Amino acid sequence: MSPFINITKQCGVISKDDLISGLMVWIERPQLINKTLSAVSCEPIPYEAATLETLPHIDPITMATGEATLRYCCERNLIPRSRRLSDEKDRVYLFLSGNYLLCYFYSFGVSSEPKLIPSYAISFCETSALLTVTVPLSNGVSSNRLQRGISAMSTDWIRNKLLPKLISWSNYKPTTGSSVSTSGGAVSTSGVTSSLQQVPSADYYRLYQSLKEKHGRRLVSNWSECTDPMKYVYEDVAIATYLLLLWERERAHFGIDDKQSFVDFGCGNGLLVYLLTAEGHPGRGFDARPRRIWDTFGRDARLEVSQFDGTPGVVPSGTAWLLGNHSDELTPWLPVVARRCDAKYFSIPCCAWDFRGRFQKSGNLSQYRSYLAYLEEISRTCGFVTLKDKLNIPSTKRICLIGWETRDDFVSNSVEADIETMINKSRSHLDRFVPRDVSKEGAKTALVVPKDFVLETCDRVASYLLSLPCTDCRNCCDHLGRPWHLGGSIKISDLHSLFNKDFFERIKCQSGGIKTIVKQNSHIFNTVGGFVRLRNWSVSDGWLESKRRRSVQQRYRKSKLCWFHQHHELGCCLSRELCVYAHGDDDLVVKVSA
């Protein structure tokens, strides 16, 4: 018998059924907390012959008197995040016996390679509300590390991460009108409860890792836009991965030989066009204005400056797919143009627009969900069978709509009349589609709002925050360990109370007002959960790490003065060497040109 260790935690008031719901999240989506994994595919298997006696021995806790009943069994394929590791398989057995529950995980991967998850058992006693993870210890392996090379399964991680998450998932109770999936366990505000439903998740993560290694690092290092390359590069790599698999599915389903052609509406930086073209799909992208990075792609991406005028003129004959990634006012036109061009479409809606202006919701649904329902109705009117999925991208708006094929009950003779009727129902005061005036973009903030006006706004908000008691004193120290005042927080919706009426009217011209100025100055302010507070540069987070990386990669380091060094009574919490901004004029350097 192998020695084993029990790691326990009290659960409070949780039933066996509640815990089963939490376990299903861990079984079907362990990558939510086990970051060594990128995806898991589960396949239910027959379990009539399985009993506790037939399983490989782990010496689980003693079950209650009576026969244990097998309630669930599946075989999982575990896909690692690192390509240096091989996939592994395991089987999961869920037993019930009286007030006891036992979930057994048996890993049977390649023995010569480190296992992503060693064999272990999760047990629960409803009477004592005690949740236990039982793990066998191999010879020479310390209790702090259950499997060499896999930090996610240390005893500390099980105690501090896995057990609390299992309890949290088990305690989750969906609110009225919300939906919850055993595969995700999260509230859905869009009607989609889990991601990657239309493509194989295992294939998705393999292809994503391949494209990331093939294109990612080179594109990040050569990024010439002022946006964060770590977000935009890998987001477009993820979208390209999804489309490549979706199109592969289409070719297999409809018997298509050639790779699909496409047009990207409002292509922005053009990266998605570049990636799809590099993978063999002929296509082009158009936008109302060019981007600096277009020159980097050269002939490898066909990118054009063009204005959409409400007609299919920008779409070449024979185009198979129309794409819209956060295409703003072009979004509702995608299914319409796709129908008129006999094409399919893929759309990731973001800002809510109808055919002639801003979308105005009605009813009790949220703005986002109302807009998705509106776009689905447009797609239905245009005769499409519309698929909906959730993408794995770093964006709050990650639902995609797919015009997959024509509905069986679609009547082509009346489609144009139906489309015109739908367009005329737009609530906008405009009587036609008006293309965006790009001549005003980019210059609006700089010309309408002077720089000293923006600085005055930031100073007023910051002064108020510094007048409040510190909300996170544990992390308020400078680089020498001395106390540093971070101040308090204020609701975004209450920012207007800091300004008099005259100031508030003048600031409204800043394309969104005070909130826009605050969000644009993210090096000073941190906006999270509807609250604004000063950014704490002494605490590492994802935004700060990407900022530090960009300061080196994009040659921005020390090209601007540090606001905290100039305006905070205690100066900057970082030393002159660590801060990416200049501490005084003598610390300034000229930004190196690309």
C-alpha positions as CSV (number, residue, x, y, z in Angstrom):
1,M,0.0,0.0,0.0
2,S,1.4,3.4,-1.0
3,P,1.5,6.1,1.7
4,F,-1.0,8.9,1.1
5,I,-1.8,12.3,2.5
6,N,-5.3,13.8,3.2
7,I,-5.9,17.5,2.7
8,T,-9.2,18.6,4.2
9,K,-11.4,21.7,4.5
10,Q,-14.7,22.4,6.2
11,C,-17.5,23.3,3.7
12,G,-20.2,24.8,5.7
13,V,-23.8,23.9,4.6
14,I,-23.4,22.1,1.3
15,S,-25.4,19.1,0.1
16,K,-24.0,16.2,-2.0
17,D,-25.9,17.5,-5.0
18,D,-24.3,21.0,-4.6
19,L,-20.9,19.4,-4.4
20,I,-21.5,17.3,-7.5
21,S,-22.2,20.6,-9.4
22,G,-18.9,22.0,-8.2
23,L,-17.1,18.8,-9.1
24,M,-18.4,18.8,-12.6
25,V,-16.8,22.2,-13.1
26,W,-13.4,20.7,-12.0
27,I,-14.0,17.6,-14.1
28,E,-14.9,19.3,-17.3
29,R,-12.9,22.6,-17.0
30,P,-9.9,22.1,-14.7
31,Q,-8.0,24.6,-16.8
32,L,-10.0,27.4,-15.0
33,I,-7.5,27.0,-12.1
34,N,-4.9,24.5,-13.3
35,K,-2.8,26.7,-15.5
36,T,-0.7,23.8,-16.8
37,L,-3.7,22.8,-18.9
38,S,-5.1,24.6,-21.9
39,A,-8.2,22.4,-22.5
40,V,-9.9,19.1,-21.6
41,S,-12.2,17.0,-23.6
42,C,-14.6,14.6,-21.8
43,E,-16.2,11.5,-23.2
44,P,-18.8,9.6,-21.0
45,I,-18.1,5.8,-20.9
46,P,-20.2,2.8,-19.9
47,Y,-19.6,2.0,-16.2
48,E,-21.9,-1.0,-15.4
49,A,-18.9,-3.2,-14.4
50,A,-17.0,-0.7,-12.4
51,T,-16.9,-0.9,-8.6
52,L,-14.6,0.3,-6.0
53,E,-12.9,-3.1,-5.9
54,T,-12.0,-3.0,-9.6
55,L,-10.3,0.4,-9.5
56,P,-6.6,0.8,-9.0
57,H,-6.0,1.1,-5.3
58,I,-5.6,4.5,-3.7
59,D,-6.8,3.7,-0.2
60,P,-9.6,6.3,-0.1
61,I,-11.5,7.3,3.0
62,T,-13.8,4.6,4.4
63,M,-17.2,4.8,2.8
64,A,-20.4,4.5,4.7
65,T,-21.8,1.0,5.4
66,G,-23.5,-0.3,2.4
67,E,-22.8,-0.7,-1.3
68,A,-21.3,2.3,-3.2
69,T,-23.2,3.3,-6.3
70,L,-21.3,4.5,-9.4
71,R,-23.2,7.6,-10.6
72,Y,-20.8,9.0,-13.3
73,C,-17.8,7.9,-15.3
74,C,-15.9,9.6,-18.1
75,E,-12.6,9.5,-19.9
76,R,-10.8,12.8,-20.3
77,N,-8.1,14.0,-22.7
78,L,-5.9,16.5,-20.9
79,I,-4.2,19.0,-23.2
80,P,-1.2,20.9,-21.7
81,R,-0.5,24.5,-22.2
82,S,3.1,23.8,-23.0
83,R,3.9,22.1,-26.3
84,R,6.9,20.4,-24.6
85,L,4.4,18.2,-22.7
86,S,2.3,15.4,-24.3
87,D,-1.4,15.0,-23.9
88,E,-2.6,12.7,-21.2
89,K,-5.7,10.7,-20.5
90,D,-7.5,9.9,-17.2
91,R,-10.7,8.4,-16.1
92,V,-13.1,9.9,-13.5
93,Y,-15.4,7.7,-11.3
94,L,-18.0,9.3,-9.1
95,F,-19.4,7.1,-6.3
96,L,-22.3,7.8,-3.8
97,S,-22.9,5.8,-0.6
98,G,-25.3,7.1,2.0
99,N,-24.0,10.5,3.2
100,Y,-20.7,10.0,1.4
101,L,-19.3,10.9,-2.0
102,L,-16.1,9.8,-3.6
103,C,-14.7,11.1,-6.9
104,Y,-11.7,9.1,-8.1
105,F,-9.3,10.3,-10.8
106,Y,-7.1,7.7,-12.4
107,S,-4.3,9.0,-14.7
108,F,-2.9,6.5,-17.2
109,G,-0.6,8.7,-19.4
110,V,2.9,7.9,-20.7
111,S,4.8,6.8,-17.7
112,S,8.1,8.2,-18.9
113,E,6.8,11.8,-18.9
114,P,5.5,13.9,-16.0
115,K,1.8,13.5,-15.4
116,L,-0.4,16.6,-15.5
117,I,-2.6,15.2,-12.7
118,P,-1.6,12.3,-10.5
119,S,-4.1,9.8,-9.4
120,Y,-6.1,11.1,-6.4
121,A,-9.5,11.1,-4.8
122,I,-11.9,13.8,-3.7
123,S,-14.3,12.7,-1.0
124,F,-17.1,14.5,0.9
125,C,-19.1,13.6,4.0
126,E,-22.4,15.4,4.1
127,T,-22.9,14.8,7.8
128,S,-19.6,16.4,8.9
129,A,-19.4,18.8,5.9
130,L,-15.8,17.8,5.4
131,L,-14.2,17.9,2.0
132,T,-11.0,15.8,1.5
133,V,-8.5,15.4,-1.2
134,T,-6.5,12.1,-0.8
135,V,-3.3,11.8,-2.8
136,P,-0.7,8.9,-2.7
137,L,2.9,10.0,-2.2
138,S,5.6,8.4,-4.3
139,N,8.9,7.4,-2.7
140,G,11.2,10.4,-2.5
141,V,8.5,13.0,-3.2
142,S,7.9,15.6,-0.5
143,S,4.5,16.4,0.8
144,N,4.8,19.9,-0.7
145,R,5.3,18.6,-4.3
146,L,3.1,15.7,-5.4
147,Q,4.4,15.4,-8.9
148,R,7.8,16.6,-10.0
149,G,7.6,19.5,-12.6
150,I,3.9,20.2,-12.0
151,S,3.5,22.9,-9.4
152,A,-0.3,23.1,-9.8
153,M,-0.7,19.9,-7.7
154,S,1.4,20.8,-4.7
155,T,-0.3,20.3,-1.3
156,D,-0.3,24.0,-0.8
157,W,-2.1,24.5,-4.1
158,I,-4.7,21.9,-3.3
159,R,-5.3,23.5,0.1
160,N,-5.4,27.1,-0.9
161,K,-6.7,26.9,-4.5
162,L,-8.5,23.7,-5.4
163,L,-10.5,23.1,-2.2
164,P,-11.8,26.8,-1.9
165,K,-12.7,26.7,-5.6
166,L,-14.7,23.5,-5.3
167,I,-16.6,25.0,-2.4
168,S,-17.2,28.2,-4.3
169,W,-18.5,26.4,-7.3
170,S,-20.7,24.2,-5.1
171,N,-22.2,27.2,-3.4
172,Y,-23.1,29.0,-6.6
173,K,-26.8,29.6,-7.1
174,P,-27.9,31.2,-10.4
175,T,-30.1,34.2,-10.2
176,T,-33.4,34.4,-11.9
177,G,-32.9,34.9,-15.7
178,S,-29.3,33.7,-15.6
179,S,-28.0,30.4,-16.8
180,V,-25.3,28.2,-15.5
181,S,-23.5,25.4,-17.2
182,T,-21.9,22.4,-15.4
183,S,-19.1,22.8,-17.9
184,G,-18.4,26.4,-16.9
185,G,-20.2,27.2,-13.8
186,A,-20.5,30.9,-14.6
187,V,-23.3,33.3,-15.1
188,S,-24.1,34.0,-18.8
189,T,-25.4,37.5,-19.7
190,S,-25.5,36.6,-23.4
191,G,-27.3,33.3,-23.5
192,V,-24.1,31.4,-24.2
193,T,-22.9,29.4,-21.2
194,S,-19.6,27.9,-22.3
195,S,-17.0,28.7,-24.9
196,L,-15.8,27.1,-28.1
197,Q,-19.0,25.1,-28.8
198,Q,-18.7,25.2,-32.6
199,V,-15.1,24.0,-32.9
200,P,-13.2,21.1,-31.2
201,S,-11.6,22.5,-28.1
202,A,-8.6,20.1,-28.2
203,D,-7.8,21.1,-31.8
204,Y,-8.3,24.7,-31.0
205,Y,-5.7,24.9,-28.3
206,R,-3.2,22.8,-30.3
207,L,-3.6,25.2,-33.3
208,Y,-3.5,28.3,-31.1
209,Q,-0.2,27.2,-29.6
210,S,1.2,26.5,-33.0
211,L,0.1,29.9,-34.5
212,K,1.3,31.7,-31.3
213,E,4.8,30.3,-31.7
214,K,4.8,30.8,-35.4
215,H,3.6,34.4,-35.5
216,G,3.2,35.8,-31.9
217,R,6.7,36.8,-30.7
218,R,7.7,38.3,-34.0
219,L,4.5,40.4,-34.3
220,V,4.8,41.6,-30.7
221,S,8.5,42.7,-31.1
222,N,7.7,44.5,-34.4
223,W,4.5,46.2,-33.2
224,S,4.3,49.8,-34.3
225,E,0.9,50.8,-33.0
226,C,0.4,52.6,-29.7
227,T,-1.9,49.9,-28.4
228,D,-0.7,47.0,-26.2
229,P,0.7,44.2,-28.5
230,M,0.3,41.5,-25.8
231,K,-3.4,42.0,-26.0
232,Y,-4.1,42.7,-29.6
233,V,-1.7,40.2,-31.2
234,Y,-2.8,37.2,-29.1
235,E,-6.4,38.2,-29.3
236,D,-6.3,38.1,-33.1
237,V,-4.3,34.9,-33.1
238,A,-7.1,33.4,-31.1
239,I,-9.8,34.7,-33.5
240,A,-7.8,33.4,-36.5
241,T,-7.5,30.0,-34.8
242,Y,-11.2,29.8,-34.3
243,L,-12.0,30.8,-37.9
244,L,-9.5,28.4,-39.4
245,L,-11.1,25.5,-37.5
246,L,-14.6,26.8,-38.3
247,W,-13.7,26.9,-42.0
248,E,-12.2,23.4,-41.8
249,R,-15.5,22.2,-40.4
250,E,-17.3,23.9,-43.2
251,R,-15.2,22.3,-45.9
252,A,-15.7,18.9,-44.4
253,H,-19.5,19.4,-43.9
254,F,-20.3,20.9,-47.3
255,G,-17.6,19.1,-49.3
256,I,-15.6,22.2,-50.2
257,D,-12.2,21.7,-51.7
258,D,-10.7,25.2,-51.9
259,K,-9.9,27.4,-48.8
260,Q,-12.5,30.1,-48.2
261,S,-11.9,33.7,-49.3
262,F,-13.0,36.6,-47.0
263,V,-13.4,40.3,-46.6
264,D,-12.8,41.9,-43.2
265,F,-15.1,44.9,-42.6
266,G,-13.4,47.6,-40.6
267,C,-10.1,45.6,-40.3
268,G,-8.4,48.1,-38.0
269,N,-4.7,47.1,-37.6
270,G,-5.2,44.4,-40.3
271,L,-3.6,41.7,-38.2
272,L,-6.5,39.2,-38.6
273,V,-6.2,39.6,-42.4
274,Y,-2.5,39.0,-42.2
275,L,-2.9,35.8,-40.2
276,L,-5.6,34.3,-42.3
277,T,-3.7,35.1,-45.5
278,A,-0.6,33.6,-44.1
279,E,-2.5,30.4,-43.4
280,G,-3.6,30.1,-47.1
281,H,-7.0,31.9,-47.2
282,P,-7.2,34.6,-49.9
283,G,-8.8,37.8,-48.6
284,R,-8.6,41.5,-48.0
285,G,-9.5,44.0,-45.3
286,F,-10.7,47.6,-45.6
287,D,-11.0,50.4,-43.1
288,A,-11.8,54.0,-43.2
289,R,-8.3,55.1,-42.4
290,P,-4.9,53.4,-42.6
291,R,-2.7,52.2,-39.7
292,R,1.0,52.5,-39.3
293,I,1.4,48.7,-38.9
294,W,0.0,48.1,-42.4
295,D,3.4,48.9,-43.9
296,T,4.9,46.2,-41.7
297,F,2.8,43.5,-43.4
298,G,3.6,44.7,-46.9
299,R,2.3,42.4,-49.6
300,D,1.5,39.7,-47.1
301,A,-1.8,41.3,-46.4
302,R,-4.2,43.1,-48.8
303,L,-5.4,46.1,-46.8
304,E,-7.3,49.0,-48.3
305,V,-8.6,52.4,-47.3
306,S,-12.3,52.4,-48.2
307,Q,-15.6,53.7,-46.8
308,F,-18.6,51.4,-46.6
309,D,-21.7,53.2,-48.0
310,G,-24.4,50.7,-47.4
311,T,-23.9,48.7,-50.6
312,P,-21.9,45.5,-51.4
313,G,-19.5,47.4,-53.6
314,V,-16.5,46.7,-51.3
315,V,-17.0,42.9,-51.6
316,P,-15.4,41.2,-54.7
317,S,-17.5,38.7,-56.5
318,G,-17.2,35.1,-55.2
319,T,-16.2,36.1,-51.7
320,A,-17.2,33.3,-49.3
321,W,-17.1,35.0,-45.9
322,L,-17.6,38.5,-44.5
323,L,-15.8,39.2,-41.2
324,G,-16.6,41.9,-38.6
325,N,-14.4,42.0,-35.4
326,H,-15.8,44.9,-33.3
327,S,-16.8,46.6,-36.5
328,D,-19.0,49.2,-34.8
329,E,-21.6,50.8,-37.2
330,L,-20.8,48.2,-39.9
331,T,-22.0,45.3,-37.6
332,P,-25.7,45.2,-38.4
333,W,-24.9,45.5,-42.2
334,L,-22.8,42.2,-42.2
335,P,-25.7,39.8,-42.6
336,V,-27.4,42.1,-45.1
337,V,-24.4,42.4,-47.3
338,A,-23.6,38.7,-46.9
339,R,-27.1,37.8,-48.2
340,R,-26.8,40.2,-51.1
341,C,-23.4,38.8,-52.0
342,D,-24.4,35.1,-51.4
343,A,-21.7,34.8,-48.7
344,K,-21.6,33.8,-45.0
345,Y,-20.6,36.0,-42.2
346,F,-18.7,36.0,-38.8
347,S,-19.3,38.9,-36.4
348,I,-18.0,39.8,-32.9
349,P,-20.4,42.6,-31.9
350,C,-19.1,45.3,-29.5
351,C,-20.4,48.9,-29.6
352,A,-24.2,48.9,-30.3
353,W,-25.2,50.5,-33.6
354,D,-28.3,50.0,-35.8
355,F,-28.4,50.7,-39.5
356,R,-28.4,54.5,-39.2
357,G,-27.0,55.4,-35.7
358,R,-26.7,54.3,-32.1
359,F,-28.8,51.3,-31.1
360,Q,-31.5,52.1,-28.5
361,K,-32.6,49.1,-26.5
362,S,-36.1,48.4,-25.3
363,G,-37.4,46.0,-22.6
364,N,-35.7,44.8,-19.5
365,L,-32.7,43.0,-21.0
366,S,-29.2,44.5,-20.7
367,Q,-27.9,46.7,-23.5
368,Y,-25.5,44.0,-24.7
369,R,-28.0,41.2,-24.6
370,S,-30.7,43.4,-26.3
371,Y,-28.2,44.2,-29.1
372,L,-27.3,40.5,-29.6
373,A,-31.0,39.7,-29.9
374,Y,-31.4,42.6,-32.4
375,L,-28.5,41.2,-34.5
376,E,-29.9,37.7,-34.4
377,E,-33.2,39.0,-35.7
378,I,-31.4,40.8,-38.6
379,S,-29.7,37.5,-39.4
380,R,-32.9,35.6,-39.3
381,T,-34.6,38.1,-41.6
382,C,-31.7,37.7,-44.0
383,G,-32.4,34.0,-44.1
384,F,-29.4,32.7,-42.1
385,V,-29.2,29.8,-39.6
386,T,-27.3,31.7,-37.0
387,L,-24.8,30.0,-34.7
388,K,-23.7,31.7,-31.5
389,D,-20.5,31.0,-29.6
390,K,-18.2,32.4,-26.9
391,L,-14.6,33.0,-27.9
392,N,-11.5,32.6,-25.7
393,I,-10.2,36.1,-26.1
394,P,-9.2,38.8,-23.6
395,S,-12.3,40.9,-24.2
396,T,-15.5,41.6,-22.3
397,K,-17.5,41.4,-25.5
398,R,-16.5,37.9,-26.9
399,I,-19.8,36.5,-28.2
400,C,-19.6,35.8,-31.9
401,L,-22.5,35.3,-34.4
402,I,-22.1,33.1,-37.4
403,G,-24.3,33.1,-40.5
404,W,-23.7,29.5,-41.1
405,E,-26.2,28.5,-43.8
406,T,-29.6,29.4,-45.3
407,R,-32.7,28.5,-43.4
408,D,-34.9,25.8,-44.9
409,D,-38.0,28.1,-44.8
410,F,-36.2,31.1,-46.3
411,V,-38.1,32.7,-49.2
412,S,-35.6,34.5,-51.4
413,N,-38.2,36.4,-53.4
414,S,-39.2,38.6,-50.5
415,V,-35.8,39.1,-48.8
416,E,-35.1,42.5,-50.3
417,A,-38.5,43.9,-49.2
418,D,-38.0,42.4,-45.7
419,I,-34.5,43.9,-45.4
420,E,-35.7,47.4,-46.5
421,T,-38.6,47.2,-44.0
422,M,-36.1,46.2,-41.2
423,I,-33.7,49.0,-42.1
424,N,-36.5,51.6,-42.1
425,K,-37.5,50.5,-38.5
426,S,-34.2,52.0,-37.2
427,R,-34.9,54.4,-34.4
428,S,-32.2,56.8,-35.5
429,H,-33.2,60.3,-36.6
430,L,-31.1,59.8,-39.8
431,D,-32.9,58.7,-43.0
432,R,-29.8,56.8,-44.4
433,F,-26.5,55.3,-43.5
434,V,-23.8,57.9,-43.0
435,P,-20.2,56.8,-43.1
436,R,-17.9,57.8,-40.3
437,D,-16.1,61.1,-40.7
438,V,-12.5,60.0,-40.2
439,S,-11.2,63.5,-40.6
440,K,-12.3,64.2,-37.0
441,E,-10.9,61.0,-35.5
442,G,-7.7,61.3,-33.5
443,A,-7.8,65.1,-33.5
444,K,-10.9,65.5,-31.5
445,T,-9.3,65.1,-28.1
446,A,-6.1,67.0,-28.9
447,L,-7.8,70.0,-30.6
448,V,-11.0,70.4,-28.6
449,V,-9.6,69.7,-25.2
450,P,-6.2,71.4,-24.5
451,K,-3.6,69.4,-22.7
452,D,-3.6,71.6,-19.6
453,F,-7.4,71.1,-19.4
454,V,-6.9,67.3,-19.3
455,L,-4.2,67.7,-16.6
456,E,-6.4,69.9,-14.5
457,T,-9.1,67.2,-14.7
458,C,-6.7,64.5,-13.6
459,D,-5.3,66.7,-10.8
460,R,-8.8,67.4,-9.4
461,V,-9.8,63.7,-9.4
462,A,-6.5,62.7,-7.9
463,S,-6.6,65.3,-5.2
464,Y,-10.0,64.1,-4.1
465,L,-8.8,60.5,-4.0
466,L,-5.7,61.5,-2.0
467,S,-8.0,63.3,0.5
468,L,-9.7,60.0,1.4
469,P,-8.4,57.3,3.8
470,C,-6.3,54.6,2.2
471,T,-8.4,51.6,1.2
472,D,-5.5,49.1,0.9
473,C,-2.9,50.0,3.5
474,R,-1.2,46.6,3.3
475,N,0.2,47.3,-0.1
476,C,0.9,51.0,0.4
477,C,4.7,51.2,0.6
478,D,7.3,52.8,-1.6
479,H,10.5,51.0,-2.9
480,L,12.2,51.6,0.4
481,G,9.4,50.1,2.4
482,R,8.2,53.4,3.8
483,P,4.4,54.1,4.0
484,W,3.0,55.6,0.8
485,H,-0.5,57.1,0.7
486,L,-2.6,55.6,-2.1
487,G,-5.9,57.3,-1.1
488,G,-9.4,56.0,-1.5
489,S,-11.8,55.4,-4.3
490,I,-14.9,56.9,-6.0
491,K,-17.7,55.5,-8.1
492,I,-17.3,56.3,-11.8
493,S,-20.9,57.5,-11.8
494,D,-20.0,60.0,-9.0
495,L,-17.1,61.7,-10.8
496,H,-19.3,64.5,-12.0
497,S,-19.9,65.6,-8.4
498,L,-16.2,66.8,-8.2
499,F,-16.8,69.5,-10.8
500,N,-19.0,72.6,-11.0
501,K,-21.6,73.0,-13.7
502,D,-19.4,75.2,-16.0
503,F,-16.4,72.9,-15.8
504,F,-18.7,69.9,-16.4
505,E,-20.2,71.4,-19.5
506,R,-16.8,72.2,-21.0
507,I,-15.4,68.8,-20.3
508,K,-18.3,67.1,-22.1
509,C,-16.7,67.8,-25.4
510,Q,-14.0,65.1,-24.5
511,S,-15.9,62.4,-26.4
512,G,-17.5,60.9,-23.2
513,G,-16.5,63.5,-20.7
514,I,-14.7,63.0,-17.4
515,K,-14.9,59.2,-17.5
516,T,-13.1,59.1,-20.9
517,I,-10.3,61.4,-19.6
518,V,-9.8,59.2,-16.5
519,K,-9.8,56.0,-18.5
520,Q,-7.3,57.4,-21.0
521,N,-4.9,58.3,-18.2
522,S,-4.6,54.7,-17.0
523,H,-1.0,55.3,-15.8
524,I,-2.5,57.5,-13.1
525,F,-5.9,55.9,-12.4
526,N,-7.0,52.3,-12.1
527,T,-10.7,51.7,-13.0
528,V,-12.0,48.3,-11.7
529,G,-15.6,47.2,-10.9
530,G,-17.1,50.6,-11.5
531,F,-14.7,52.4,-9.1
532,V,-11.7,54.7,-9.7
533,R,-8.6,54.7,-7.6
534,L,-5.0,55.8,-8.0
535,R,-2.9,53.2,-9.7
536,N,-0.5,51.4,-7.3
537,W,2.7,50.9,-9.3
538,S,4.3,49.0,-6.4
539,V,2.0,46.0,-6.9
540,S,2.5,43.8,-9.9
541,D,-0.5,43.1,-12.1
542,G,-1.2,42.2,-15.7
543,W,-1.6,45.8,-16.9
544,L,1.6,47.0,-15.2
545,E,3.6,44.0,-16.5
546,S,2.5,44.7,-20.1
547,K,3.3,48.4,-19.6
548,R,6.8,47.6,-18.5
549,R,7.3,45.2,-21.4
550,R,6.0,47.8,-23.9
551,S,8.3,50.5,-22.4
552,V,11.3,48.4,-23.6
553,Q,9.9,46.8,-26.7
554,Q,8.2,50.0,-28.0
555,R,11.1,52.3,-27.0
556,Y,8.8,54.4,-24.7
557,R,10.9,54.2,-21.5
558,K,11.5,57.5,-19.9
559,S,9.9,59.4,-22.8
560,K,7.2,61.0,-20.5
561,L,7.4,62.6,-17.1
562,C,6.1,60.6,-14.1
563,W,2.8,62.1,-12.8
564,F,3.4,60.7,-9.3
565,H,6.9,62.1,-9.1
566,Q,5.6,65.5,-10.0
567,H,2.2,65.7,-8.2
568,H,2.1,63.2,-5.3
569,E,3.2,64.6,-1.9
570,L,5.4,61.6,-1.3
571,G,6.6,61.3,-4.8
572,C,6.6,58.1,-6.9
573,C,6.4,54.8,-5.0
574,L,9.0,53.3,-7.4
575,S,12.7,54.2,-7.6
576,R,14.1,56.2,-10.5
577,E,15.6,53.0,-12.0
578,L,12.3,50.9,-11.8
579,C,9.8,53.5,-13.0
580,V,9.1,53.5,-16.7
581,Y,8.5,57.3,-16.6
582,A,11.0,60.0,-16.1
583,H,11.7,61.4,-12.6
584,G,12.5,64.9,-13.7
585,D,13.6,66.6,-16.9
586,D,17.2,65.3,-16.6
587,D,15.7,61.7,-16.7
588,L,13.8,62.3,-19.9
589,V,15.0,60.6,-23.1
590,V,13.8,61.1,-26.7
591,K,11.6,58.3,-27.9
592,V,13.5,56.2,-30.4
593,S,11.8,56.1,-33.8
594,A,10.8,52.8,-35.2
